[in-house]
Amino acid sequence: MRIAVVTLFPELFSEFARTSFVGRAVERGVLELSFENLRSHGLGNHRSVDDTPYGGGSGMVMRPDCVVAAMDAAEAELGARARPRRILLTPQGRPFDQARAKGLAEEPALVLVCGRYEGFDERVRYFADEEISVGDFVVTGGEVPAMCVIESTVRLLPGVLGNEDSVHEESFSAACGGLLEYPQFTRPASFRGYDVPEVLRGGDHAKVAAWRHREARRRSSVRRPDLTRRSRGGR
């Protein structure tokens, strides 16, 4: 998989791209990760990429000519093997979830575009394939959301995780019915007055499976009732 990130701050990704399984994916050749510095497409002596909004208002808006030029350059850097999917990271985008991460993991190439300031000139959207939001909140820039998208997507690629079965039975997975994952325990069996449930220590796999299913639904109903309703078909 090939991913290019358009950003004003490529240095923010330096450690991220070298550590954990993202770094291992790069080392193993499973992932090609590149960064296009938006500032290099800026205008004037200060390489400006933003300007005041038409109609007035506070803040600055990212210019379409600068952003689209950077997107084109990032795409060219990825090569012509397959057209990459262009994605804007913006709070106005479609909420990102596990299903979308799985879909992106099947794409051969992505261009992730990190916004700043008051966001993109509206015309930038005509040159992107989709917009993604990582939650109903606003951060200063799209770099951290881009890292979220990269990490959640790359971990689904074959050969990245040490145990590939771990992605099949986790929160939001089909094996968990789209619900939150059941509680997990390890040693010691007792810790400061809190014990591992007896059913998990009994060795009866059928009882363990039933307990896990029950606890996943109970936890989801308390913490994420929307997931419980969705798993029941909206009832």
Secondary structure, DSSP 8 states (H G I E B T S, - for coil): -EEEEEES-GGGGTTTTTSHHHHHHHHTTS-EEEEEEGGGG-BTTTTB-EE--TT--SS-EE-HHHHHHHHHHHHHHH-SSS--EEEEEEEEEEE--HHHHHHHHTSSEEEEEE--TT-B-GGGGGG-SEEEESSSS--S-SHHHHHHHHHHHHTTSTTSSS-GGGGTSSTTSGGGTTS-------S-SEETTEE--HHHHS--HHHHHHHHHHHHHHHHHHH-HHHHHHHTT--
